[in-house]
Amino acid sequence: MMIHQRTLTLLLCLVAWLQAMGVDQKRPNILWITSEDNGVSWVSCYGGTNAQTPAIDQLAREGFRYLYCFDNAAVCAPTRSCWITGMYGISNGTQPMRSRNVIPHAQIQYYPDLLRARGYHTSNPTKTDYNIGGRPDKECWDYKGGKGKSPYGWRARGEGQPFFAVVNIGDSHESRAFGRIDNTRNDPDSMQLFRYHPDLPVLRQNYAKYADAVEGMDGKVKATLDTLKADGLYEETIIIYNSDHGGVLPRSKRFLYASGVHCPLVIRIPQKYRHLYPAEKPGMTVERLVSFVDMPKTWLSLAGADIPDTFQGSIFLGEASETEPTHHFAFRERADGRVDHVRMIRDKRFAYHRNYYPFAPAGQHLAYLWKMAATPAWEQHHRAGRTDAITGRFFEPRVSEELYDNQVDFDNVHNLIDKPEHQQRIAVLKAEMRQRQLELRDSGLLPERMRERRAAANHTTIYEMVRNETLYPLATYLDAADRALERAPSHLTTFTRQLEDPDAGIRWWAVIGMHLLEETAAPASPVLLKALGDTAPEIRMMAAWTLVKLGHQEDKALGTLKTMLLAEETAGSNTRLLHNILDWMGEPALPLVKQYIED
């Protein structure tokens, strides 16, 4: 059948118009470069002065620099769990570091699977670390790399096949700040310290060592971009650069303060895809708020792939961009052997932190972090009584709530939680946090082992358990936790009643509430004594610690902890929490610890 001349002319005009508008029907290649552990303070185009990052800076001049990009987890494995599933770790039970809890893989798809279904060649030859059980991490990628293989996975694709390639650069990882700190390229005296760090020579030297590492990372970014250019793909590929969370000197990585979650994000879009520009022209900054959970959903959208309902972020780039969220939500729980529980919500300026375990200092000893010379030096400086209210707070028990103005206090050292002028703002942030927790089915309202036991007893995953109101009445737990954190003596009667509730989750928050009341909880000693026989080991531990703190029934309380510490079956109950509690107790626990070590 012949095409009418007029129709043909119209079609040719349409093609010419589309070309003039820069609309290319060919799917873009996508290169995602990730570096490890460096927040915005270590990137020079973001105003960082300690290290120079010319390759990233040049990418920003050719692309778009996002000003408000935040990680959801502040540490690698829970962050990467978020990336691969497009879901918050607290929503599927993968938030504790290296927990590798199983998720229902039939329901939750990984984003590379969806890219492959769209015809993309996918590659991630370096770091996966998804913190998820039930499926090998590398299975979802076409090119998996391996020892001696190229880090540039796009070279393994089929002819004419679009690619999605991850290049992860580990040169800026925390471990690069370990070891000797002398003979650095960067001058320790020129280092700009965070305000929460005391100005010690050791810290300055460690800053300089890490600055060297960041500059090495930037060199790897340049090498990656040079390889893409050499392969003739630079103008065919959307290039994304960001770190996997903040860091790396103590009180950044693993913590939800700005230095731990505020990350660089730079995106370069070739001229042929200029219809995807997030601002008028390259070199400009973008003020849209971006959470890491938004990234996988956005990459799928750019590729034209299907996006399942399980993905929880917002598309922030391209023609299918969604409404900008008003807030960023983040979480912290166990990191290695150290137990904690924090939630944070923020807008572009103010951040509200909720410390669910405020009796645990932020700066509790963590073996990996203490490999860095700066950390023990800081701790020793504190123990010697040489720190002040700002530089010493890291090692002290916390308050229940914190509020920071990140515009004037990026280091988050001035807690505004009690300021009258911020009470309305705090109320809004607290309401938004609760709404997020309910929507995401925050699995952290039970202690880690308790939720694992409950899921196992009901032959289900944590993901499925927390979506069952009978097994996990989240709103009730949130109310109980809120009550505990208020530290109001008027709640003691409620705590006393709740400590005998059939639900161990309610009993858990009741005993925490009593613990935070300190001497005001003394009238509840009889019910705490009874709780030494609770079926949940977590409640026995906290009841014992609370009794010791009150000076009531210390022999029985310490005897309970001794029995748990020396009993072999404790390993299956909650040894990790027990060890943390003994450490938090301090001097009263020393005889138990000594006997445990000797035995």
C-alpha positions as CSV (number, residue, x, y, z in Angstrom):
1,M,0.0,0.0,0.0
2,M,1.4,3.4,-1.1
3,I,1.7,6.2,1.4
4,H,0.0,9.4,0.2
5,Q,2.6,12.1,-0.6
6,R,1.0,14.6,1.9
7,T,1.0,12.0,4.7
8,L,4.7,11.2,3.9
9,T,5.5,14.9,4.1
10,L,3.8,15.3,7.4
11,L,5.7,12.3,8.8
12,L,9.0,13.7,7.6
13,C,8.2,17.0,9.2
14,L,7.2,15.3,12.5
15,V,10.5,13.4,12.5
16,A,12.4,16.6,11.8
17,W,10.5,18.4,14.6
18,L,11.2,15.6,17.1
19,Q,14.9,15.7,16.2
20,A,15.0,19.5,16.5
21,M,13.4,19.1,20.0
22,G,16.0,16.6,20.9
23,V,13.6,13.8,21.4
24,D,15.3,10.5,20.7
25,Q,13.3,7.3,20.9
26,K,16.4,5.3,21.6
27,R,16.5,4.3,25.3
28,P,19.4,6.0,27.1
29,N,22.3,4.1,28.5
30,I,22.7,4.7,32.3
31,L,26.0,4.7,34.2
32,W,25.6,4.8,38.0
33,I,28.9,5.6,39.7
34,T,28.8,5.2,43.5
35,S,31.5,6.0,46.0
36,E,31.6,4.8,49.5
37,D,31.3,6.7,52.7
38,N,31.9,10.3,51.7
39,G,29.2,12.9,52.4
40,V,28.9,16.4,50.8
41,S,31.6,17.8,53.1
42,W,34.2,15.8,51.2
43,V,33.3,17.0,47.7
44,S,34.8,20.3,46.6
45,C,32.0,21.4,44.3
46,Y,29.7,21.2,47.4
47,G,32.0,23.6,49.3
48,G,34.2,21.0,50.9
49,T,37.8,22.3,51.5
50,N,39.6,19.2,52.9
51,A,39.8,17.3,49.6
52,Q,39.8,18.3,46.0
53,T,37.6,16.4,43.6
54,P,38.2,17.8,40.1
55,A,36.5,14.9,38.2
56,I,33.3,15.2,40.2
57,D,33.4,19.0,39.9
58,Q,33.8,18.8,36.2
59,L,30.9,16.4,36.0
60,A,28.8,18.9,37.9
61,R,29.8,21.7,35.5
62,E,28.6,19.5,32.6
63,G,25.5,18.3,34.5
64,F,23.3,19.1,37.4
65,R,24.2,19.2,41.1
66,Y,21.5,18.3,43.5
67,L,21.6,20.2,46.8
68,Y,19.3,18.1,48.9
69,C,20.0,14.5,48.5
70,F,19.8,12.2,51.5
71,D,20.5,8.6,52.4
72,N,17.8,6.6,54.3
73,A,20.1,4.5,56.5
74,A,23.6,6.1,57.0
75,V,25.4,2.8,56.6
76,C,26.0,0.5,53.6
77,A,24.1,-2.8,53.8
78,P,20.7,-1.3,54.8
79,T,21.2,1.4,52.2
80,R,21.9,-1.1,49.5
81,S,18.9,-3.1,50.5
82,C,16.9,0.0,50.0
83,W,18.4,0.5,46.5
84,I,17.9,-3.0,45.2
85,T,14.3,-3.3,46.3
86,G,13.2,0.3,46.1
87,M,11.9,-0.1,49.7
88,Y,12.9,1.3,53.1
89,G,14.7,-1.4,55.1
90,I,12.3,-0.9,58.0
91,S,9.5,-1.8,55.7
92,N,10.8,-5.3,54.9
93,G,12.9,-6.0,58.0
94,T,16.3,-5.6,56.5
95,Q,17.4,-2.5,58.5
96,P,19.8,-4.1,61.0
97,M,23.3,-4.3,59.6
98,R,24.2,-7.6,58.0
99,S,21.0,-9.3,59.2
100,R,20.2,-10.8,55.8
101,N,16.5,-11.4,56.7
102,V,14.5,-13.2,54.1
103,I,11.9,-11.2,52.2
104,P,9.1,-12.7,50.0
105,H,11.0,-12.6,46.7
106,A,7.8,-13.6,44.8
107,Q,6.3,-10.2,45.8
108,I,9.4,-8.0,45.9
109,Q,11.3,-7.6,42.6
110,Y,14.8,-6.1,42.3
111,Y,15.2,-3.2,39.9
112,P,17.8,-4.9,37.7
113,D,15.3,-7.7,37.0
114,L,12.9,-5.1,35.7
115,L,15.6,-3.4,33.6
116,R,16.6,-6.8,32.1
117,A,12.9,-7.4,31.2
118,R,13.0,-4.1,29.3
119,G,16.0,-5.3,27.3
120,Y,18.8,-3.6,29.2
121,H,22.1,-5.2,29.8
122,T,22.8,-4.8,33.5
123,S,26.2,-5.0,35.3
124,N,27.5,-4.6,38.8
125,P,30.9,-6.2,39.1
126,T,31.9,-4.9,42.4
127,K,29.8,-4.3,45.5
128,T,26.3,-5.7,46.2
129,D,25.9,-6.2,50.0
130,Y,22.1,-6.2,49.8
131,N,21.5,-7.5,53.3
132,I,18.8,-9.8,52.1
133,G,18.5,-13.6,52.5
134,G,16.9,-16.1,50.2
135,R,18.6,-14.9,47.0
136,P,22.3,-14.6,46.0
137,D,23.1,-10.9,45.6
138,K,24.7,-11.2,42.1
139,E,21.9,-13.3,40.6
140,C,19.9,-10.2,39.3
141,W,22.8,-8.9,37.2
142,D,23.9,-9.9,33.7
143,Y,27.6,-9.1,34.2
144,K,28.7,-10.0,37.7
145,G,32.4,-9.4,37.3
146,G,34.9,-11.2,39.5
147,K,38.6,-11.2,40.3
148,G,40.6,-9.9,37.4
149,K,37.6,-8.9,35.3
150,S,36.8,-5.4,34.0
151,P,34.9,-3.0,36.3
152,Y,33.2,-1.6,33.2
153,G,30.4,-4.0,32.7
154,W,28.9,-2.2,29.7
155,R,31.6,-3.8,27.6
156,A,29.9,-7.2,28.0
157,R,26.6,-6.1,26.5
158,G,25.2,-7.3,23.2
159,E,25.6,-5.2,20.0
160,G,23.3,-2.2,20.1
161,Q,21.9,-3.2,23.5
162,P,21.2,-0.4,26.0
163,F,23.0,-0.8,29.3
164,F,22.6,0.0,32.9
165,A,26.0,-0.2,34.6
166,V,27.0,0.3,38.2
167,V,30.6,1.2,39.0
168,N,31.2,1.2,42.7
169,I,34.4,2.9,44.0
170,G,35.7,1.8,47.3
171,D,38.7,4.1,47.6
172,S,36.8,6.5,50.0
173,H,35.6,3.7,52.3
174,E,36.0,4.0,56.0
175,S,38.8,1.4,56.1
176,R,40.9,3.8,54.0
177,A,41.1,6.0,57.2
178,F,42.6,3.2,59.2
179,G,46.3,2.5,59.8
180,R,49.2,5.0,59.9
181,I,48.1,8.6,59.7
182,D,51.5,10.3,59.1
183,N,53.0,11.3,55.8
184,T,49.8,12.4,54.1
185,R,49.6,14.3,50.9
186,N,47.2,16.7,52.4
187,D,48.3,19.1,55.2
188,P,46.7,18.2,58.6
189,D,46.9,21.8,59.6
190,S,44.7,22.9,56.8
191,M,41.9,20.5,57.7
192,Q,38.5,22.0,58.6
193,L,37.1,20.0,61.5
194,F,33.4,19.3,62.3
195,R,32.5,21.3,65.4
196,Y,31.8,18.2,67.4
197,H,35.4,17.1,67.1
198,P,38.0,18.4,69.5
199,D,41.0,20.0,67.7
200,L,43.6,17.3,68.3
201,P,46.7,16.6,66.2
202,V,45.6,13.0,65.8
203,L,42.2,14.0,64.4
204,R,43.8,16.4,62.0
205,Q,46.1,13.7,60.8
206,N,43.2,11.3,60.3
207,Y,41.2,13.9,58.4
208,A,44.2,14.4,56.1
209,K,44.5,10.7,55.6
210,Y,40.9,10.4,54.6
211,A,41.2,13.5,52.3
212,D,43.9,11.6,50.5
213,A,41.5,8.6,50.1
214,V,38.7,10.8,48.7
215,E,41.1,12.3,46.2
216,G,42.0,8.7,45.2
217,M,38.3,8.0,44.7
218,D,37.9,11.0,42.5
219,G,40.7,9.7,40.3
220,K,38.8,6.5,39.8
221,V,35.7,8.6,38.8
222,K,37.9,10.2,36.2
223,A,39.2,6.9,35.0
224,T,35.6,5.6,34.6
225,L,34.5,8.6,32.6
226,D,37.6,8.5,30.5
227,T,36.9,4.8,29.6
228,L,33.3,5.7,28.7
229,K,34.6,8.4,26.4
230,A,37.2,6.1,24.8
231,D,34.3,3.7,24.1
232,G,32.4,6.4,22.3
233,L,29.5,6.3,24.8
234,Y,29.9,9.6,26.7
235,E,27.2,11.4,24.7
236,E,25.0,8.3,24.7
237,T,24.8,7.8,28.4
238,I,23.1,9.4,31.4
239,I,25.8,9.5,34.1
240,I,24.9,9.6,37.8
241,Y,27.4,10.0,40.6
242,N,26.6,9.8,44.3
243,S,28.1,8.4,47.5
244,D,26.3,5.5,49.3
245,H,26.0,7.5,52.6
246,G,27.9,10.1,54.6
247,G,31.1,9.7,56.6
248,V,33.6,9.0,57.5
249,L,35.2,10.4,60.7
250,P,33.5,9.3,63.9
251,R,29.9,10.6,64.4
252,S,29.1,10.6,60.7
253,K,28.7,7.2,59.0
254,R,26.0,5.1,60.9
255,F,24.4,8.2,62.4
256,L,21.5,10.2,61.1
257,Y,23.1,13.6,61.6
258,A,23.7,15.7,58.4
259,S,27.3,14.4,58.1
260,G,26.0,10.9,57.9
261,V,23.1,11.2,55.5
262,H,23.6,14.4,53.3
263,C,25.2,13.1,50.1
264,P,26.4,14.4,46.8
265,L,24.3,13.7,43.8
266,V,25.5,14.8,40.3
267,I,23.7,13.8,37.1
268,R,25.0,14.5,33.6
269,I,22.5,14.2,30.7
270,P,23.7,14.3,27.1
271,Q,22.4,16.9,24.8
272,K,20.3,14.4,22.8
273,Y,18.3,13.8,26.0
274,R,17.9,17.4,27.0
275,H,14.2,17.0,27.3
276,L,15.1,15.2,30.6
277,Y,17.0,18.2,32.0
278,P,15.9,18.9,35.6
279,A,16.9,22.6,35.2
280,E,17.3,25.0,32.3
281,K,20.9,24.1,31.4
282,P,23.9,22.1,32.5
283,G,26.0,23.6,35.3
284,M,22.9,24.6,37.3
285,T,21.9,23.3,40.8
286,V,18.7,21.5,41.5
287,E,16.9,22.1,44.8
288,R,14.5,19.2,44.7
289,L,14.6,17.0,47.8
290,V,15.8,13.5,46.8
291,S,15.9,10.4,49.1
292,F,17.9,7.3,48.2
293,V,14.7,5.3,48.1
294,D,13.7,7.5,45.1
295,M,16.6,6.3,43.0
296,P,15.6,2.8,41.7
297,K,12.2,4.0,40.8
298,T,13.7,6.9,38.9
299,W,16.2,4.7,37.0
300,L,13.3,2.4,36.0
301,S,11.3,5.3,34.7
302,L,14.2,6.7,32.7
303,A,14.6,3.3,31.0
304,G,10.9,3.0,30.4
305,A,10.7,-0.2,32.5
306,D,7.7,-1.4,34.5
307,I,7.5,-0.1,38.1
308,P,5.8,-2.4,40.6
309,D,3.6,-1.0,43.4
310,T,6.2,-2.2,46.0
311,F,8.6,0.6,45.0
312,Q,8.2,3.3,47.7
313,G,10.1,6.3,46.3
314,S,9.2,9.2,44.1
315,I,10.4,9.6,40.5
316,F,12.6,12.7,40.6
317,L,13.9,13.0,37.1
318,G,12.5,12.8,33.6
319,E,9.1,13.1,31.9
320,A,7.3,10.9,34.5
321,S,8.6,13.0,37.5
322,E,6.3,12.9,40.4
323,T,5.4,15.6,43.0
324,E,8.4,16.5,45.1
325,P,8.0,15.1,48.6
326,T,8.0,17.5,51.5
327,H,10.2,15.4,53.8
328,H,13.0,12.9,53.9
329,F,12.7,9.9,56.3
330,A,15.6,8.0,57.7
331,F,16.3,5.2,60.2
332,R,19.1,3.7,62.3
333,E,19.2,0.4,64.1
334,R,21.9,-2.1,64.9
335,A,25.3,-1.4,63.3
336,D,27.6,-4.5,63.6
337,G,27.3,-5.5,67.3
338,R,25.9,-2.2,68.6
339,V,22.2,-1.9,69.2
340,D,20.4,1.4,68.6
341,H,17.0,2.7,67.4
342,V,16.6,6.1,65.9
343,R,14.2,7.7,63.4
344,M,14.7,11.0,61.7
345,I,12.6,13.1,59.5
346,R,13.6,16.4,57.9
347,D,12.8,19.0,55.3
348,K,15.4,21.0,53.5
349,R,16.3,22.9,56.6
350,F,15.1,21.3,59.9
351,A,15.7,17.7,61.1
352,Y,13.7,16.0,63.9
353,H,15.4,12.9,65.5
354,R,13.6,10.5,67.8
355,N,15.9,8.4,70.0
356,Y,14.0,5.2,70.9
357,Y,16.9,3.9,73.0
358,P,18.2,7.2,74.5
359,F,20.0,5.3,77.3
360,A,22.5,4.1,74.7
361,P,25.2,6.7,74.0
362,A,25.7,7.5,70.3
363,G,29.4,6.9,70.8
364,Q,29.2,3.4,72.2
365,H,32.3,1.4,71.4
366,L,32.1,-0.3,68.0
367,A,35.2,-2.3,67.1
368,Y,35.4,-1.3,63.4
369,L,35.0,2.4,64.1
370,W,37.7,2.2,66.8
371,K,40.2,1.0,64.2
372,M,40.5,4.7,63.1
373,A,43.1,6.5,65.2
374,A,40.7,9.5,65.6
375,T,38.1,7.6,67.5
376,P,40.1,6.2,70.5
377,A,42.0,9.5,70.7
378,W,38.6,11.4,70.9
379,E,37.3,8.9,73.5
380,Q,40.5,9.2,75.7
381,H,40.3,13.0,75.4
382,H,36.7,12.8,76.8
383,R,37.6,10.3,79.5
384,A,40.3,12.7,80.7
385,G,37.6,15.4,81.2
386,R,38.9,17.6,78.4
387,T,35.8,17.8,76.2
388,D,33.0,20.4,76.5
389,A,29.2,20.2,76.1
390,I,29.6,20.0,72.3
391,T,32.7,17.8,71.9
392,G,31.8,15.4,74.7
393,R,28.1,14.8,74.0
394,F,28.8,11.9,71.6
395,F,29.8,9.7,74.6
396,E,26.9,10.5,76.9
397,P,23.3,9.1,77.1
398,R,21.0,11.0,74.8
399,V,17.7,12.9,75.2
400,S,14.6,11.4,73.7
401,E,14.2,14.0,70.9
402,E,16.5,16.4,68.9
403,L,15.8,19.2,66.5
404,Y,18.5,20.8,64.3
405,D,18.5,23.8,61.9
406,N,20.8,22.5,59.2
407,Q,21.0,25.8,57.5
408,V,23.0,27.4,60.3
409,D,24.1,24.2,62.1
410,F,25.1,21.5,59.6
411,D,27.2,19.8,62.3
412,N,24.0,19.3,64.4
413,V,25.4,20.4,67.7
414,H,22.7,22.8,68.9
415,N,19.6,20.9,69.9
416,L,16.5,23.2,69.5
417,I,13.9,20.7,70.8
418,D,12.9,22.8,73.8
419,K,12.8,26.2,72.0
420,P,9.3,27.7,72.2
421,E,9.6,29.2,68.7
422,H,10.0,25.7,67.2
423,Q,7.2,23.8,68.9
424,Q,4.7,24.1,66.1
425,R,7.4,22.9,63.6
426,I,8.2,20.0,65.9
427,A,4.6,19.0,66.1
428,V,4.3,18.9,62.3
429,L,7.5,16.8,61.9
430,K,6.4,14.4,64.6
431,A,3.0,13.9,62.9
432,E,4.7,13.4,59.6
433,M,7.1,10.8,61.1
434,R,4.3,8.8,62.6
435,Q,2.4,8.9,59.3
436,R,5.5,7.6,57.5
437,Q,6.0,4.8,60.1
438,L,2.4,3.7,59.7
439,E,2.5,3.8,55.9
440,L,5.8,1.9,55.7
441,R,4.9,-0.6,58.5
442,D,8.0,0.3,60.5
443,S,9.2,-3.1,61.7
444,G,11.5,-1.6,64.4
445,L,9.0,-1.3,67.2
446,L,10.0,-4.7,68.5
447,P,13.6,-5.5,69.4
448,E,15.5,-7.3,66.6
449,R,15.5,-10.8,68.0
450,M,11.9,-10.5,69.3
451,R,10.6,-9.7,65.9
452,E,12.6,-12.5,64.3
453,R,11.2,-15.0,66.9
454,R,7.7,-13.8,66.3
455,A,8.0,-14.1,62.5
456,A,9.5,-17.6,62.8
457,A,6.8,-18.7,65.3
458,N,4.2,-17.7,62.7
459,H,6.1,-19.2,59.7
460,T,6.3,-15.9,58.0
461,T,8.8,-13.2,57.0
462,I,9.2,-10.0,58.9
463,Y,7.8,-8.2,55.9
464,E,4.5,-10.2,56.1
465,M,4.3,-10.2,59.9
466,V,4.4,-6.5,60.2
467,R,1.5,-6.2,57.8
468,N,-0.7,-8.4,60.0
469,E,-2.3,-6.2,62.7
470,T,-2.9,-9.2,64.9
471,L,0.7,-10.1,65.0
472,Y,2.0,-6.5,64.9
473,P,-0.4,-3.8,66.1
474,L,1.9,-0.9,65.0
475,A,-0.2,2.0,66.1
476,T,-0.5,0.6,69.5
477,Y,3.3,0.1,69.7
478,L,3.9,3.6,68.5
479,D,1.7,4.9,71.3
480,A,3.5,2.8,73.9
481,A,6.9,4.0,72.7
482,D,5.8,7.7,72.7
483,R,4.6,7.3,76.2
484,A,7.8,5.7,77.3
485,L,10.0,8.4,75.7
486,E,8.0,11.2,77.4
487,R,9.6,10.4,80.8
488,A,6.4,11.6,82.6
489,P,6.0,10.3,86.1
490,S,2.2,10.3,85.6
491,H,2.7,7.3,83.2
492,L,4.1,5.0,85.9
493,T,0.7,3.5,86.7
494,T,0.2,2.7,83.0
495,F,3.6,1.2,82.7
496,T,3.0,-1.0,85.8
497,R,-0.2,-2.3,84.2
498,Q,1.4,-2.8,80.8
499,L,4.3,-4.7,82.2
500,E,1.8,-7.6,82.7
501,D,0.3,-7.3,79.2
502,P,0.1,-10.5,77.1
503,D,1.9,-8.8,74.2
504,A,5.7,-8.7,74.8
505,G,5.9,-5.6,72.6
506,I,3.8,-3.7,75.0
507,R,5.8,-5.0,78.0
508,W,9.0,-4.0,76.2
509,W,8.0,-0.3,76.0
510,A,6.6,-0.4,79.5
511,V,10.0,-1.5,81.0
512,I,11.8,1.1,78.9
513,G,9.4,3.7,80.2
514,M,10.1,2.7,83.8
515,H,13.9,2.7,83.1
516,L,13.7,6.3,81.7
517,L,11.8,7.5,84.8
518,E,14.9,6.6,86.9
519,E,14.2,7.0,90.7
520,T,10.6,8.0,90.0
521,A,10.0,4.4,89.1
522,A,11.0,3.1,92.5
523,P,7.4,2.3,93.6
524,A,7.2,-0.2,90.6
525,S,10.1,-2.3,92.0
526,P,7.7,-5.3,92.9
527,V,6.4,-5.5,89.3
528,L,10.0,-5.2,87.9
529,L,11.1,-8.0,90.3
530,K,8.3,-10.1,88.8
531,A,9.5,-9.2,85.3
532,L,12.8,-10.9,86.0
533,G,10.9,-14.1,85.1
534,D,9.3,-12.7,81.9
535,T,9.2,-15.1,79.0
536,A,10.9,-12.5,76.8
537,P,14.7,-12.3,77.5
538,E,14.8,-8.6,76.4
539,I,12.3,-7.7,79.2
540,R,14.2,-9.7,81.8
541,M,17.4,-7.8,80.8
542,M,15.8,-4.4,81.0
543,A,14.0,-5.1,84.2
544,A,17.2,-6.3,85.8
545,W,19.1,-3.2,84.7
546,T,16.3,-0.9,85.9
547,L,16.3,-2.6,89.3
548,V,20.1,-2.2,89.6
549,K,19.8,1.4,88.6
550,L,17.2,2.0,91.3
551,G,19.3,0.2,93.9
552,H,16.5,-2.3,94.6
553,Q,16.9,-6.1,94.6
554,E,20.4,-5.8,93.1
555,D,21.4,-9.3,94.0
556,K,18.4,-10.9,92.3
557,A,18.7,-8.5,89.3
558,L,22.4,-9.2,88.8
559,G,21.8,-12.9,89.4
560,T,19.3,-12.9,86.5
561,L,21.8,-11.2,84.2
562,K,24.5,-13.6,85.4
563,T,22.3,-16.6,84.6
564,M,21.5,-15.3,81.2
565,L,25.1,-14.4,80.4
566,L,26.5,-17.8,81.4
567,A,23.6,-19.9,79.9
568,E,24.3,-21.5,76.5
569,E,20.8,-21.0,75.3
570,T,21.2,-17.2,75.6
571,A,22.8,-17.3,72.1
572,G,19.4,-18.1,70.6
573,S,17.6,-15.5,72.6
574,N,19.4,-12.2,72.5
575,T,23.1,-12.4,73.4
576,R,23.9,-9.2,71.5
577,L,21.4,-7.1,73.4
578,L,22.5,-8.6,76.7
579,H,26.2,-7.6,75.9
580,N,25.1,-4.1,75.0
581,I,23.1,-3.7,78.2
582,L,26.0,-4.9,80.4
583,D,28.2,-2.3,78.6
584,W,25.6,0.5,79.1
585,M,25.3,-0.5,82.8
586,G,29.0,0.2,83.4
587,E,30.6,-0.4,86.8
588,P,27.8,-2.6,88.3
589,A,28.2,-5.1,85.5
590,L,32.0,-5.4,85.7
591,P,32.1,-8.4,88.1
592,L,29.7,-10.3,85.7
593,V,31.8,-9.5,82.7
594,K,35.0,-10.5,84.4
595,Q,33.6,-13.8,85.4
596,Y,32.2,-14.4,81.9
597,I,35.7,-13.7,80.4
598,E,37.4,-16.0,82.9
599,D,34.9,-18.8,82.3
